[in-house]
Each structure stands twice: as structure tokens, then as C-alpha cells.
């Protein structure tokens, strides 16, 4: 890990939070204690930053310098919240197109999806706080810089985020081989969120249940599924095709 990707030391992290640095997560030694550590924990919670308790060995693998049991991993881009993004898009008169990543853990896949998302005019990407790749420097590199342009909303979990989208009028289209219809049959000309599942297990069962439709991409060869970033590109460009035929304006 590059030294520019993290900050270590309790006081330094507190100052970084106050200065508005984009922090991906804070790693704390499991047994950490003391007033200063308590102040850091309170500040992390106040700013809704992801916090993870880890063994000392994990911190030492990042740096052997005097980290005081606390390391903050920095994000090259800032995160947003669905509750803030949704109303603004409607106020701007848009028919939103969103991508929800349910457990996509590989930074290169995340970056590749973000690249396709930007090219397809996606308004925002949703990821959960845990069990997901984040907008790290590796993801930004894989996205060819697209993550600097497509807002990333990080929510506590995928299920609650999808429910918010559904409550705000979004059609939830899950990309799944369990789909009863072809991906080209779904309607992408309405406010829509396309849900892509984890590389190995696909969309989680609880999220599958709240999808409005499950769309399958035909597989004609011997391999049972596409790479998630390729599948996302296929789905997104069907949305582009439908929207252009419906008279949607390009950027």
C-alpha cells in the first residue's frame, strides 16, 4: 500500500477528519483504549465513517511506524448518500439510471463497471459499507478516472439502499441467471436501478426478493456466467439503446 493511501496516529486522523479528508475507513486495534481513542471513535461515528476493529498484526502490515493503534485508509473520491442524490436528480428533470453493486469485492471489477457506467450516462453507483470494493486508488485506476465523475453512494447495506430506491419510484432490475426474462425485455426508460451481484454468488437472496424483475443475459457457451463487469456493460448498453430510441438526449 502506498504511503499516500493512509494516515496513521490518532491525532493525525482526528485532524484529517476535521479537515474534510475523504476517508474510506478507519482501522482500530481491537484492544485500543484511552481518552484520545474514545474521542476518535466518537468523531468517526459523528461523521458516519466506516470503522473496523482489527488485530495489531494487520495494522503493522500497513506500517511499522508509531500508528498508536489507528490507521485511516484514504479514498481518492468522496462518497455520497442516496437520500441526497435522489431528490436532486428529480429536481433536475432527469429519469435516473443507477447501478447497485451487491457484494462486488474486486477493485478492478468495480473500476471497470464505473468506466462503463460513466460511458452509459449512469447518474450514480451504490455500494454497501461492508463486503464490497471501495473507491480506492486501484479502483480509480481500473476505471480510467471514471470514478472522479460518477457519484458513488455508500450505504450501510444493499437491501436498505434498494428499498430507498424502490420507495422513490425506481424500477429495480436484478441481473441474474435466475431471471425469468431476457435482459432486453426490461424497461430501462423509467427511473431504474440495475443490481449486479457478487462475483461468486451473485445477488444476495434478500435483495433478489425485492427486485421488481430479474433479467438474464443469454449464455450460449460452456462457461456458466459472464464476468460481472462485462455483464454490467451489457445491461447498461441495453439501457442506452432503449433510451436513445425513446428520444433521450445524450450529454
C-alpha positions in Angstrom: 0.0 0.0 0.0 1.3 3.4 -1.0 2.0 5.8 1.9 -0.2 8.4 0.3 -3.2 6.0 0.7 -3.4 6.1 4.5 -2.8 8.3 7.6 -1.7 6.8 10.9 -1.8 8.1 14.5 -4.9 9.1 16.5 -4.3 12.8 16.5 -3.4 12.9 12.8 -6.6 11.1 11.9 -8.7 13.4 14.0 -7.2 16.4 12.2 -7.8 14.7 8.8 -11.5 14.2 9.7 -11.9 17.8 10.8 -10.2 19.0 7.6 -12.7 17.1 5.5 -10.4 14.5 4.1 -12.2 11.7 2.2 -11.7 8.6 4.4 -12.6 5.2 3.2 -12.4 3.5 6.6 -10.7 3.7 10.0 -8.9 0.6 11.3 -8.6 0.4 15.1 -6.6 -2.1 17.2 -9.1 -4.3 18.9 -7.8 -3.6 22.4 -7.4 0.2 21.9 -8.3 2.3 24.9 -7.8 5.8 26.4 -9.4 9.2 26.2 -7.9 10.1 22.9 -9.0 6.8 21.3 -12.5 7.4 22.7 -12.5 10.9 21.1 -11.6 9.3 17.8 -14.3 6.7 18.0 -16.9 9.4 18.7 -15.6 11.5 15.8 -15.7 8.6 13.4 -19.3 7.9 14.4 -20.3 11.5 14.2 -19.0 11.7 10.6 -20.5 8.3 9.7 -17.2 6.8 8.7 -16.8 3.1 8.5 -14.8 1.7 11.5 -13.3 -1.7 11.7 -11.6 -3.4 14.7 -8.6 -5.3 13.6 -5.7 -7.2 15.2 -2.4 -5.4 15.8 -0.7 -7.5 13.1 -3.0 -6.1 10.4 -2.0 -2.5 11.3 1.7 -3.5 11.4 1.4 -4.9 7.9 0.4 -1.4 6.7 3.1 0.5 8.6 5.5 -0.3 11.4 5.7 3.3 12.4 4.0 4.6 15.6 0.4 4.2 14.5 -0.9 4.2 18.1 -3.4 1.5 17.1 -5.2 3.6 14.5 -4.9 3.9 10.7 -7.2 5.7 8.3 -7.4 4.5 4.7 -8.0 7.4 2.4 -10.3 7.5 -0.6 -9.4 9.4 -3.7 -13.0 10.4 -4.1 -15.7 11.5 -1.7 -18.8 9.4 -1.0 -22.4 10.5 -1.3 -25.7 9.3 0.2 -28.7 8.1 -1.7 -31.1 10.3 0.3 -29.2 13.4 -1.1 -28.7 12.3 -4.6 -32.3 11.1 -5.4 -34.2 14.4 -4.9 -31.6 16.4 -6.8 -31.9 14.2 -9.9 -35.7 14.5 -9.9 -35.4 18.3 -9.4 -33.1 18.4 -12.5 -35.8 16.7 -14.5 -33.8 13.5 -15.1 -35.0 10.0 -15.5 -32.3 8.5 -13.3 -30.2 5.5 -14.2 -28.3 3.9 -11.3 -26.1 0.8 -10.7 -26.2 -1.1 -7.4 -23.3 -3.4 -6.6 -24.3 -6.1 -4.1 -21.0 -7.6 -2.9 -18.7 -6.9 -5.8 -15.4 -7.2 -4.0 -12.7 -6.9 -6.7 -11.4 -3.4 -7.2 -10.7 -4.0 -10.8 -14.3 -5.1 -11.5 -15.6 -2.1 -9.6 -13.4 0.2 -11.6 -14.4 -1.4 -14.9 -18.1 -1.2 -14.0 -17.6 2.5 -13.1 -16.0 3.1 -16.5 -18.9 1.5 -18.4 -21.3 3.4 -16.1 -19.8 6.8 -17.0 -19.8 6.0 -20.7 -23.5 4.9 -20.4 -24.5 8.1 -18.6 -25.2 6.5 -15.2 -26.2 9.0 -12.6 -24.7 7.2 -9.6 -23.4 3.9 -8.2 -24.4 2.4 -4.9 -22.2 0.2 -2.8 -22.6 -1.1 0.8 -20.2 -0.2 3.6 -19.0 -3.8 4.2 -18.3 -6.7 2.0 -17.6 -4.5 -1.1 -14.8 -3.0 -3.0 -14.4 0.7 -2.3 -13.4 3.7 -4.4 -9.7 3.0 -3.7 -6.8 4.1 -5.8 -6.8 0.7 -7.5 -10.5 1.1 -8.4 -9.9 4.6 -9.7 -7.1 3.4 -11.9 -9.2 0.5 -13.3 -12.0 3.0 -14.0 -9.7 5.1 -16.2 -10.7 8.0 -13.9 -14.4 7.5 -14.3 -14.8 7.4 -10.5 -14.0 11.1 -10.5 -17.2 11.7 -12.5 -19.8 9.1 -11.4 -21.0 9.8 -7.8 -20.6 6.8 -5.5 -23.2 6.4 -2.7 -22.1 4.2 0.1 -24.9 2.9 2.3 -25.0 0.7 5.4 -26.2 -2.2 3.4 -27.5 -3.0 -0.1 -31.0 -4.1 1.0 -31.9 -0.8 2.7 -30.4 1.2 -0.3 -32.5 -0.8 -2.8 -35.6 -0.3 -0.7 -35.0 3.5 -0.6 -34.7 3.5 -4.4 -37.8 1.5 -4.8 -39.7 3.8 -2.4 -38.6 6.7 -4.6 -40.1 5.3 -7.8 -37.1 3.3 -9.2 -37.7 0.1 -11.1 -35.2 -2.5 -9.6 -33.8 -4.8 -12.2 -31.6 -7.6 -10.9 -29.1 -9.1 -13.3 -29.4 -12.8 -12.5 -29.2 -16.1 -14.4 -32.4 -17.0 -12.4 -34.2 -14.3 -14.4 -37.5 -15.3 -16.0 -37.0 -13.0 -18.9 -34.2 -11.7 -21.2 -32.4 -8.6 -20.1 -33.7 -6.8 -23.3 -37.3 -7.2 -22.1 -36.9 -5.0 -19.0 -37.9 -1.3 -19.3 -34.9 1.0 -18.9 -36.7 4.1 -20.0 -38.2 4.7 -16.5 -36.1 5.6 -13.3 -34.2 2.3 -12.9 -31.5 0.8 -10.8 -29.6 -2.2 -12.2 -28.4 -4.5 -9.5 -25.2 -6.5 -10.1 -24.3 -9.3 -7.7 -21.1 -10.7 -6.2 -18.5 -12.3 -8.5 -19.0 -15.8 -7.0 -22.5 -15.9 -5.5 -24.5 -13.3 -7.4 -27.2 -11.1 -5.9 -27.9 -12.0 -2.2 -31.3 -13.8 -1.6 -32.8 -10.9 0.4 -32.0 -8.4 -2.3 -33.3 -10.8 -5.0 -36.7 -10.8 -3.2 -37.2 -7.0 -3.5 -36.2 -6.7 -7.2 -39.1 -5.9 -9.5 -37.7 -8.1 -12.2 -34.8 -10.5 -12.7 -33.2 -10.2 -16.1 -31.0 -12.9 -17.6 -28.2 -12.5 -20.2 -28.2 -15.5 -22.6 -25.2 -17.8 -22.2 -24.5 -19.9 -25.3 -21.1 -21.4 -24.5 -19.7 -23.7 -21.9 -18.9 -21.2 -19.2 -21.9 -20.6 -17.0 -21.7 -16.8 -16.5 -20.0 -13.6 -17.6 -17.6 -11.6 -15.6 -19.6 -9.1 -13.5 -18.1 -6.0 -15.2 -18.8 -7.4 -18.6 -22.4 -8.3 -17.6 -22.8 -4.7 -16.3 -21.7 -3.3 -19.6 -24.2 -5.5 -21.5 -27.0 -4.4 -19.2 -26.1 -0.7 -19.3 -25.9 -0.6 -23.1 -29.3 -2.1 -23.4 -30.5 0.8 -21.3 -28.6 3.2 -23.6 -30.2 1.6 -26.7 -33.7 1.9 -25.3 -33.2 5.4 -24.0 -31.8 6.7 -27.3 -34.7 5.1 -29.2 -37.1 6.7 -26.8 -35.5 10.1 -27.6 -33.4 10.7 -24.5 -30.8 13.4 -25.0 -27.1 12.5 -24.9 -24.7 14.6 -22.9 
